[in-house]
Amino acid sequence: MKVILLENVRKVGSIGEIIDVKRGFARNFLISKKKALFASKENIKEVEKIKQELSKKDQDKKNEAKLIHEKIKNKQYQISKLSTENKDLYGSVKPTEISKVIEEFDKVKINPSLIQPSKEIKSIGDFNVIINLHPEIQTQIVIKTIAQEETK
């Protein structure tokens, strides 16, 4: 299915590009999230008209992502969880939890869907986490999990 991209999408294409993707990917992700339009003659003409505006919006998003990147890059955040004697956590640390911790400490809102732990955080220790702020900007932080003291 041919679609026209309305924003830069990592590993897919850039603004205004007409690409051929699988029908499900187009319908369920690109079009539903307003990242693309069905490539009809009318839509192609429409996108040509608003291409500058779309580029400006993308540039604004990129600048905002750079500011967030500068604020949080290579920082370490601490999360305390209940754990077993052999340093395994009861449950794992999810991207929503990481998002809340970043917002709490640095007042930066990050969508949990942008957060990618390098591996599942299920034990005590330090874990690298990649955050995709923009298709061209990634940053890395460290999540340090510590044992939460049980209250008796």
N, CA, C and O of each residue as an XYZ file, in Angstrom:
608
protein
N       0.841     -1.177      0.000
C       0.000      0.000      0.000
C       0.886      1.240      0.000
O       1.814      1.332      0.803
N       0.620      2.172     -0.868
C       1.422      3.389     -0.961
C       0.849      4.463     -0.038
O      -0.348      4.747     -0.044
N       1.766      5.060      0.771
C       1.377      6.148      1.675
C       2.376      7.294      1.562
O       3.506      7.113      1.109
N       1.933      8.480      1.986
C       2.807      9.657      2.020
C       3.077      9.951      3.485
O       2.143     10.084      4.275
N       4.352     10.054      3.853
C       4.702     10.312      5.248
C       4.495     11.783      5.596
O       4.881     12.673      4.839
N       3.880     12.025      6.754
C       3.655     13.381      7.243
C       4.699     13.788      8.272
O       4.747     14.949      8.681
N       5.536     12.847      8.694
C       6.642     13.157      9.597
C       7.749     12.126      9.392
O       7.536     11.083      8.775
N       8.931     12.433      9.917
C      10.040     11.489      9.802
C       9.754     10.295     10.700
O       9.425     10.457     11.875
N       9.880      9.095     10.143
C       9.667      7.875     10.906
C      10.938      7.036     10.786
O      11.376      6.697      9.687
N      11.520      6.711     11.940
C      12.777      5.963     11.955
C      12.659      4.654     11.188
O      11.689      3.914     11.353
N      13.640      4.376     10.357
C      13.756      3.154      9.556
C      12.643      2.999      8.521
O      12.484      1.923      7.945
N      11.864      4.070      8.277
C      10.782      3.992      7.290
C      10.986      5.040      6.213
O      11.015      4.705      5.028
N      11.128      6.313      6.601
C      11.317      7.368      5.614
C      11.179      8.747      6.228
O      11.047      8.892      7.443
N      11.211      9.773      5.358
C      11.136     11.149      5.849
C       9.908     11.865      5.282
O       9.201     11.335      4.425
N       9.677     13.062      5.771
C       8.499     13.853      5.420
C       8.299     13.972      3.913
O       9.242     14.243      3.170
N       7.051     13.763      3.469
C       6.695     13.939      2.071
C       7.065     12.777      1.168
O       6.706     12.764     -0.009
N       7.770     11.817      1.703
C       8.207     10.665      0.911
C       7.025      9.723      0.676
O       6.233      9.471      1.585
N       6.915      9.210     -0.535
C       5.873      8.237     -0.857
C       6.524      6.862     -0.784
O       7.456      6.558     -1.528
N       6.015      6.039      0.129
C       6.624      4.724      0.353
C       5.576      3.628      0.215
O       4.374      3.876      0.310
N       6.052      2.427     -0.008
C       5.188      1.265     -0.125
C       5.366      0.433      1.143
O       6.462     -0.054      1.420
N       4.288      0.272      1.913
C       4.363     -0.503      3.151
C       3.227     -1.523      3.175
O       2.297     -1.461      2.371
N       3.322     -2.449      4.101
C       2.259     -3.450      4.236
C       0.978     -2.759      4.711
O       1.014     -1.805      5.488
N      -0.139     -3.265      4.226
C      -1.457     -2.682      4.501
C      -1.727     -2.521      6.005
O      -2.201     -1.473      6.443
N      -1.426     -3.552      6.783
C      -1.678     -3.501      8.231
C      -0.850     -2.428      8.914
O      -1.363     -1.697      9.761
N       0.436     -2.322      8.555
C       1.322     -1.304      9.127
C       0.807      0.088      8.789
O       0.811      0.984      9.633
N       0.359      0.264      7.537
C      -0.166      1.557      7.104
C      -1.421      1.910      7.890
O      -1.516      2.995      8.464
N      -2.386      0.989      7.915
C      -3.667      1.271      8.560
C      -3.573      1.371     10.077
O      -4.098      2.309     10.676
N      -2.901      0.401     10.700
C      -2.890      0.307     12.158
C      -1.891      1.228     12.837
O      -2.060      1.559     14.010
N      -0.858      1.646     12.128
C       0.143      2.493     12.778
C       0.274      3.854     12.106
O      -0.032      4.880     12.712
N       0.727      3.866     10.857
C       1.033      5.136     10.197
C      -0.185      6.055     10.057
O      -0.128      7.223     10.442
N      -1.271      5.536      9.514
C      -2.448      6.382      9.278
C      -3.185      6.665     10.590
O      -3.632      7.791     10.814
N      -3.316      5.661     11.453
C      -4.045      5.868     12.714
C      -3.326      6.850     13.641
O      -3.979      7.553     14.412
N      -2.003      6.909     13.579
C      -1.243      7.835     14.420
C      -0.950      9.152     13.693
O      -0.145      9.959     14.158
N      -1.604      9.358     12.560
C      -1.465     10.583     11.748
C      -0.008     10.835     11.328
O       0.436     11.980     11.243
N       0.718      9.751     11.068
C       2.091      9.863     10.590
C       2.138      9.771      9.066
O       3.166     10.063      8.455
N       1.016      9.364      8.448
C       0.973      9.209      6.997
C      -0.455      9.343      6.481
O      -1.426      9.257      7.234
N      -0.548      9.558      5.159
C      -1.831      9.602      4.460
C      -1.801      8.598      3.317
O      -0.734      8.303      2.780
N      -2.959      8.071      2.940
C      -3.064      7.201      1.778
C      -2.600      8.005      0.559
O      -2.972      9.171      0.423
N      -1.804      7.415     -0.320
C      -1.197      8.150     -1.442
C      -2.150      8.275     -2.630
O      -1.968      7.607     -3.647
N      -3.170      9.136     -2.499
C      -4.051      9.431     -3.631
C      -3.520     10.697     -4.317
O      -2.693     11.406     -3.745
N      -3.987     10.982     -5.529
C      -3.510     12.174     -6.250
C      -3.798     13.448     -5.466
O      -2.965     14.354     -5.424
N      -4.992     13.523     -4.835
C      -5.355     14.709     -4.058
C      -4.425     14.872     -2.854
O      -3.944     15.970     -2.577
N      -4.178     13.770     -2.145
C      -3.312     13.829     -0.967
C      -1.879     14.205     -1.333
O      -1.220     14.932     -0.589
N      -1.392     13.718     -2.472
C      -0.035     14.052     -2.915
C       0.069     15.559     -3.138
O       1.044     16.179     -2.715
N      -0.932     16.156     -3.803
C      -0.935     17.602     -4.034
C      -1.009     18.364     -2.709
O      -0.315     19.363     -2.521
N      -1.845     17.888     -1.802
C      -2.027     18.517     -0.491
C      -0.713     18.515      0.303
O      -0.345     19.525      0.904
N      -0.014     17.381      0.301
C       1.244     17.260      1.049
C       2.315     18.165      0.451
O       3.112     18.746      1.187
N       2.346     18.292     -0.874
C       3.310     19.196     -1.513
C       3.121     20.626     -1.014
O       4.092     21.348     -0.790
N       1.840     21.033     -0.838
C       1.545     22.383     -0.365
C       2.017     22.594      1.071
O       2.563     23.647      1.401
N       1.807     21.596      1.921
C       2.113     21.784      3.352
C       3.463     21.193      3.779
O       3.739     21.071      4.972
N       4.286     20.833      2.818
C       5.582     20.205      3.123
C       6.464     21.113      3.992
O       7.099     20.645      4.937
N       6.499     22.414      3.665
C       7.318     23.356      4.443
C       6.843     23.403      5.900
O       7.637     23.370      6.840
N       5.526     23.479      6.044
C       4.944     23.544      7.386
C       5.288     22.279      8.185
O       5.632     22.351      9.365
N       5.190     21.129      7.526
C       5.513     19.864      8.182
C       6.991     19.817      8.578
O       7.334     19.332      9.655
N       7.858     20.322      7.704
C       9.292     20.355      7.998
C       9.563     21.248      9.200
O      10.400     20.925     10.043
N       8.859     22.363      9.278
C       9.035     23.295     10.401
C       8.596     22.618     11.707
O       9.284     22.718     12.723
N       7.445     21.929     11.675
C       6.964     21.215     12.860
C       7.972     20.162     13.302
O       8.252     20.010     14.491
N       8.518     19.432     12.316
C       9.496     18.399     12.618
C      10.756     19.014     13.232
O      11.341     18.456     14.160
N      11.163     20.167     12.706
C      12.347     20.856     13.235
C      12.102     21.298     14.677
O      12.997     21.212     15.518
N      10.883     21.772     14.959
C      10.535     22.165     16.338
C      10.600     20.968     17.273
O      11.124     21.062     18.383
N      10.055     19.826     16.809
C      10.104     18.597     17.617
C      11.550     18.179     17.862
O      11.911     17.736     18.952
N      12.371     18.331     16.820
C      13.783     17.951     16.921
C      14.505     18.845     17.936
O      15.298     18.356     18.740
N      14.230     20.154     17.900
C      14.854     21.084     18.846
C      14.438     20.771     20.278
O      15.255     20.817     21.197
N      13.154     20.451     20.459
C      12.649     20.078     21.781
C      13.332     18.799     22.258
O      13.705     18.687     23.426
N      13.495     17.834     21.349
C      14.165     16.573     21.681
C      15.619     16.816     22.074
O      16.135     16.162     22.980
N      16.287     17.766     21.388
C      17.688     18.091     21.724
C      17.787     18.651     23.136
O      18.706     18.309     23.879
N      16.831     19.522     23.513
C      16.835     20.099     24.863
C      16.668     19.013     25.916
O      17.368     19.009     26.928
N      15.738     18.093     25.677
C      15.520     16.985     26.612
C      16.769     16.104     26.673
O      17.179     15.672     27.750
N      17.371     15.841     25.506
C      18.599     15.027     25.420
C      19.697     15.641     26.286
O      20.351     14.937     27.055
N      19.899     16.963     26.160
C      20.941     17.642     26.943
C      20.654     17.554     28.438
O      21.572     17.458     29.253
N      19.372     17.587     28.788
C      18.985     17.599     30.194
C      19.177     16.232     30.864
O      19.552     16.158     32.034
N      18.918     15.148     30.112
C      18.925     13.826     30.766
C      20.023     12.867     30.311
O      20.152     11.780     30.875
N      20.826     13.243     29.296
C      21.794     12.266     28.773
C      22.775     11.804     29.845
O      23.274     12.595     30.646
N      23.034     10.509     29.835
C      23.973      9.843     30.739
C      23.668     10.038     32.224
O      24.548      9.838     33.061
N      22.448     10.421     32.562
C      22.077     10.556     33.969
C      21.733      9.191     34.533
O      21.429      8.247     33.803
N      21.792      9.115     35.852
C      21.427      7.870     36.517
C      20.212      8.139     37.397
O      20.195      9.097     38.170
N      19.204      7.296     37.275
C      17.996      7.411     38.070
C      17.870      6.169     38.936
O      18.201      5.061     38.513
N      17.381      6.373     40.162
C      17.307      5.275     41.114
C      15.841      4.875     41.329
O      14.972      5.726     41.518
N      15.594      3.586     41.298
C      14.254      3.063     41.558
C      14.380      1.994     42.636
O      15.179      1.066     42.507
N      13.586      2.126     43.702
C      13.645      1.100     44.748
C      12.430      0.193     44.635
O      11.295      0.653     44.512
N      12.698     -1.108     44.681
C      11.650     -2.126     44.542
C      11.880     -3.214     45.587
O      12.997     -3.411     46.066
N      10.806     -3.913     45.928
C      10.954     -5.064     46.818
C      11.709     -6.162     46.080
O      11.486     -6.395     44.892
N      12.611     -6.836     46.803
C      13.397     -7.887     46.153
C      13.559     -9.101     47.051
O      13.310     -9.050     48.256
N      13.983    -10.193     46.432
C      14.224    -11.432     47.171
C      15.640    -11.407     47.735
O      16.399    -10.468     47.495
N      15.983    -12.441     48.482
C      17.337    -12.510     49.062
C      18.417    -12.612     47.990
O      19.528    -12.116     48.174
N      18.085    -13.264     46.854
C      19.097    -13.408     45.796
C      19.011    -12.287     44.760
O      19.317    -12.486     43.585
N      18.589    -11.104     45.218
C      18.609     -9.859     44.434
C      17.719     -9.841     43.187
O      17.972     -9.071     42.261
N      16.690    -10.674     43.154
C      15.699    -10.610     42.076
C      14.543     -9.733     42.540
O      14.166     -9.751     43.711
N      13.990     -8.971     41.612
C      12.867     -8.097     41.969
C      11.555     -8.866     41.921
O      11.406     -9.829     41.169
N      10.602     -8.417     42.743
C       9.234     -8.921     42.627
C       8.607     -8.093     41.509
O       8.223     -6.944     41.729
N       8.503     -8.663     40.321
C       8.046     -7.904     39.158
C       9.232     -7.227     38.505
O      10.360     -7.364     38.977
N       8.996     -6.504     37.434
C      10.101     -5.827     36.754
C       9.818     -4.334     36.656
O       8.696     -3.888     36.897
N      10.839     -3.572     36.302
C      10.694     -2.132     36.139
C      10.219     -1.880     34.708
O      10.894     -2.249     33.747
N       9.069     -1.258     34.581
C       8.445     -1.009     33.274
C       8.745      0.416     32.795
O       9.069      1.289     33.600
N       8.636      0.648     31.475
C       8.857      1.996     30.931
C       7.990      3.084     31.580
O       8.437      4.224     31.704
N       6.761      2.753     31.995
C       5.913      3.759     32.653
C       6.528      4.216     33.972
O       6.458      5.395     34.320
N       7.125      3.286     34.701
C       7.800      3.626     35.960
C       9.010      4.519     35.700
O       9.235      5.498     36.412
N       9.788      4.171     34.670
C      10.964      4.960     34.308
C      10.525      6.369     33.923
O      11.160      7.346     34.320
N       9.450      6.480     33.157
C       8.914      7.773     32.732
C       8.538      8.631     33.943
O       8.838      9.824     33.982
N       7.880      8.014     34.930
C       7.482      8.743     36.147
C       8.697      9.235     36.928
O       8.695     10.356     37.437
N       9.730      8.406     37.026
C      10.939      8.783     37.762
C      11.632      9.978     37.089
O      12.074     10.905     37.768
N      11.724      9.952     35.753
C      12.357     11.059     35.019
C      11.551     12.337     35.215
O      12.118     13.411     35.416
N      10.229     12.216     35.155
C       9.373     13.395     35.337
C       9.511     13.952     36.753
O       9.529     15.167     36.951
N       9.608     13.066     37.723
C       9.732     13.465     39.120
C      11.031     14.228     39.381
O      11.023     15.260     40.051
N      12.145     13.720     38.852
C      13.443     14.329     39.131
C      13.791     15.493     38.220
O      14.335     16.492     38.690
N      13.492     15.394     36.922
C      13.910     16.429     35.972
C      12.763     17.223     35.355
O      12.994     18.076     34.498
N      11.529     16.953     35.782
C      10.352     17.669     35.255
C      10.261     17.582     33.732
O       9.877     18.547     33.071
N      10.619     16.419     33.178
C      10.571     16.188     31.736
C       9.582     15.055     31.474
O       9.739     13.954     32.001
N       8.565     15.328     30.662
C       7.577     14.298     30.320
C       8.083     13.489     29.123
O       8.364     14.044     28.061
N       8.194     12.178     29.310
C       8.614     11.299     28.220
C       7.580     10.188     28.094
O       7.239      9.523     29.072
N       7.091     10.001     26.879
C       6.105      8.958     26.620
C       6.754      7.587     26.854
O       7.821      7.320     26.302
N       6.138      6.717     27.656
C       6.729      5.395     27.921
C       7.026      4.580     26.660
O       7.913      3.727     26.681
N       6.311      4.823     25.577
C       6.554      4.060     24.345
C       7.907      4.403     23.718
O       8.394      3.663     22.862
N       8.518      5.514     24.133
C       9.828      5.916     23.602
C      10.985      5.295     24.384
O      12.140      5.385     23.968
N      10.672      4.675     25.500
C      11.701      4.132     26.401
C      11.965      2.669     26.084
O      11.047      1.849     26.061
N      13.256      2.346     25.837
C      13.658      0.975     25.492
C      14.780      0.490     26.410
O      15.944      0.825     26.190
N      14.441     -0.300     27.441
C      15.526     -0.883     28.258
C      16.332     -1.854     27.396
O      15.758     -2.556     26.563
N      17.660     -1.904     27.585
C      18.494     -2.801     26.783
C      18.149     -4.266     27.069
O      18.257     -5.121     26.190
N      17.737     -4.541     28.297
C      17.205     -5.868     28.646
C      16.209     -5.662     29.781
O      16.189     -4.603     30.409
N      15.389     -6.667     30.044
C      14.368     -6.517     31.078
C      15.006     -6.267     32.437
O      15.985     -6.916     32.806
N      14.445     -5.326     33.170
C      14.994     -4.966     34.481
C      14.249     -5.790     35.527
O      13.146     -5.446     35.951
N      14.898     -6.910     35.937
C      14.258     -7.836     36.869
C      15.107     -8.129     38.103
O      14.757     -8.987     38.912
N      16.238     -7.406     38.246
C      17.082     -7.659     39.412
C      17.711     -6.352     39.890
O      17.560     -5.305     39.259
N      18.414     -6.433     41.007
C      19.105     -5.266     41.563
C      20.340     -4.985     40.705
O      21.037     -5.917     40.303
N      20.614     -3.719     40.425
C      21.807     -3.368     39.652
C      21.586     -2.173     38.744
O      20.576     -1.475     38.840
N      22.560     -1.947     37.853
C      22.496     -0.832     36.910
C      22.108     -1.358     35.531
O      22.621     -2.380     35.077
N      21.196     -0.647     34.873
C      20.717     -1.057     33.553
C      20.719      0.131     32.603
O      20.245      1.213     32.950
N      21.258     -0.077     31.390
C      21.231      0.972     30.370
C      19.853      1.005     29.732
O      19.256     -0.034     29.452
N      19.357      2.224     29.506
C      18.053      2.410     28.894
C      18.204      3.440     27.780
O      18.766      4.515     27.989
N      17.694      3.102     26.589
C      17.743      4.023     25.455
C      16.392      4.702     25.332
O      15.350      4.057     25.451
N      16.414      6.017     25.092
C      15.180      6.773     24.910
C      15.216      7.395     23.523
O      16.118      8.171     23.207
N      14.229      7.052     22.694
C      14.121      7.583     21.333
C      13.294      8.861     21.381
O      12.065      8.811     21.326
N      13.966     10.007     21.483
C      13.267     11.281     21.613
C      12.720     11.779     20.274
O      11.713     12.486     20.229
N      13.392     11.402     19.190
C      13.051     11.863     17.836
C      13.683     10.842     16.901
O      14.645     10.179     17.290
N      13.166     10.692     15.662
C      13.800      9.705     14.768
C      15.312      9.902     14.588
O      16.021      8.950     14.261
N      15.809     11.126     14.799
C      17.248     11.385     14.637
C      17.980     11.550     15.965
O      19.205     11.672     15.979
N      17.244     11.556     17.093
C      17.881     11.804     18.391
C      17.537     10.704     19.390
O      16.373     10.455     19.703
N      18.598     10.053     19.879
C      18.470      9.043     20.925
C      19.333      9.479     22.089
O      20.363     10.127     21.898
N      18.922      9.131     23.282
C      19.763      9.408     24.438
C      19.784      8.166     25.311
O      18.915      7.301     25.201
N      20.777      8.086     26.174
C      20.905      6.911     27.035
C      20.962      7.357     28.483
O      21.632      8.333     28.819
N      20.250      6.630     29.340
C      20.306      6.882     30.771
C      20.587      5.555     31.465
O      20.546      4.494     30.842
N      20.870      5.626     32.754
C      21.115      4.423     33.543
C      20.056      4.355     34.631
O      19.831      5.330     35.349
N      19.411      3.212     34.752
C      18.450      2.979     35.829
C      19.133      2.086     36.851
O      19.565      0.977     36.534
N      19.225      2.579     38.079
C      19.841      1.806     39.164
C      18.714      1.316     40.067
O      18.015      2.108     40.699
N      18.552     -0.004     40.114
C      17.522     -0.564     40.988
C      18.157     -0.920     42.318
O      19.225     -1.529     42.374
N      17.478     -0.528     43.389
C      17.970     -0.841     44.737
C      16.868     -1.548     45.523
O      15.687     -1.445     45.192
N      17.270     -2.261     46.557
C      16.296     -3.005     47.369
C      15.527     -2.038     48.245
O      16.110     -1.189     48.919
N      14.222     -2.175     48.227
C      13.371     -1.363     49.086
C      13.267     -2.071     50.428
O      13.013     -3.274     50.479
N      13.460     -1.335     51.507
C      13.394     -1.934     52.838
C      11.949     -2.294     53.155
O      11.043     -1.475     52.998
N      11.748     -3.524     53.601
C      10.392     -3.946     53.968
C      10.037     -3.358     55.320
O      10.863     -3.332     56.233
N       8.810     -2.888     55.444
C       8.345     -2.351     56.734
C       7.677     -3.474     57.521
O       6.771     -4.145     57.026
N       8.137     -3.665     58.746
C       7.614     -4.775     59.565
C       6.854     -4.245     60.752
O       6.341     -5.023     61.555
